[in-house]
Amino acid sequence: MRAIVLAGGKGTRLRPFTTSFPKPLVPIGDVPVLEILLRQLKAHGVRHVTVLTGHLAYLIEGYFNDGTAWGLSIDYIREREPLGTAGPLRQLAGAITDDFFVLNGDLLTDLDFGALMRHHRDSGAVATVSTFARTEKIELGVLHVGPTGDVEGYEEKPTLKFDVSMGVYAMSPAALERIPPKYYDMPTLIVDLLAAGQRVASYRHDGRWLDIGRGDDYDEANRLFAENPDIFLPRPEAPARTPDRPRRRSSRTAAPRRSR
């Protein structure tokens, strides 16, 4: 399987930290968030990753190189000018012939990528959006105003629940053909697919998901990772065991081992 990672943003919400440091290399504990994602993708069967870079691209490219250290084949598409979150994908139209992942390079999750891809393929949709139930506290009084302008209800600091996009997608190659050669974002692609009568599925994730571009989420990501990094980091693959060679019998009596 193949994944495309969006890693070209400037990380404006984390400034001034990201002024001289690309957001995908921001550490969770002592591991860059993009490295965590790559290790997860590898554990779920991804072997080829294309990283779309822009801001401070050379630092990302220098850190991950060709991906050999992670058992992956990594290549890069560097933006010369901002093209949005979907615009750079146009360059891959015709080059990808199987379903693939697209994901932001600045999120922390325990999503089962393999289950997402199976759901996508079973659905027959051209794209599948991973969703997460997000609860937001509104720190204001919310009015319900009727068509005449009269107040019909009042809620003081309500808590609202939304299904939000996680920034993780499973897509079919046909989706790439819909991307125009201009600045273009992923939400616009989803809306345009729907307008064209294409089916877009969703996949609900009930585990953990954090957008580290948000200060509160970044703090929470570091707390969770410090408590139990195994939630996010797959266990390293065990090396292949070399079969024991049969021992030759000897007529000699083995010398007793010295106790230490």
C-alpha positions, 0 to 999 in steps of 0.5 A: 500500500501507498500513503501520501503525507501532507507536510508542507504547512508553515505551522502558524498555530505553533509559532514561534516554535515552527519559524525555524522548525517544520511542524512534522518534526515537532517532537511528541516526547522525544520522537517527531510526530511524523516518525510516529505516523510513518512507523504506524503506516509501516505496521499496517502494511504501507511500504511506499510513502510520498511526502509533500513538503514545502516549509523548511522541506530540506529538514524533513527530507534530511531527517527521513532520507529515502526511508530505509531506516524505517523499512519504507521507500520514501520520496518527496514532492516539494512545493515551489509555491503554496498549492493547498492541501490537495493541489499537489496531489494532482501531480500523482494523477495517473501514477497511482493505480491502487487505493491509497492513504492521504493524511496530515503529517501533524496528527497523533492517533491510534487509528487502525489504518488497515481497518480504514482501508478495508472499510474504504474498499468494501464501501466502493466509495471514491473517498473515505474520510476518517471522522472523530467525535469532538466535544467543544465547550462554547464559553459564551451564552448562545441564543436561539433566535426565531425568524421574527427576531425574537429570542426563543431559547438561551443556552449558557456556555453549552457543550457541542459535539461534532463529527470532525475530519481527522485529516486522514483519508483513504482514496481511489485513484479516480479522486486525483483526476478531479483535482485542478492544477491550481490552489486547492484544499481537501475540503473543496475536493470532498465537496466537489466529489459530492457535487459530481455525484460521487460517493464519499464514505466515512469511517468513525474512529473511537480511539485517540486523535489529537491535532498537534497544531493546537496548543492544548492538543499538543500538550495532551499528546505529550502527556499521553505519550509520556504515560504509555508510548506503546499506544502509538508506537508499534512494537518493533518487528522481531528479527527472523530467528536463525535455526540452530545448527545440529551439534556434533557429538564428540567423544570428548568429555566436555569441560565443566563450566566455571561458575562466575 
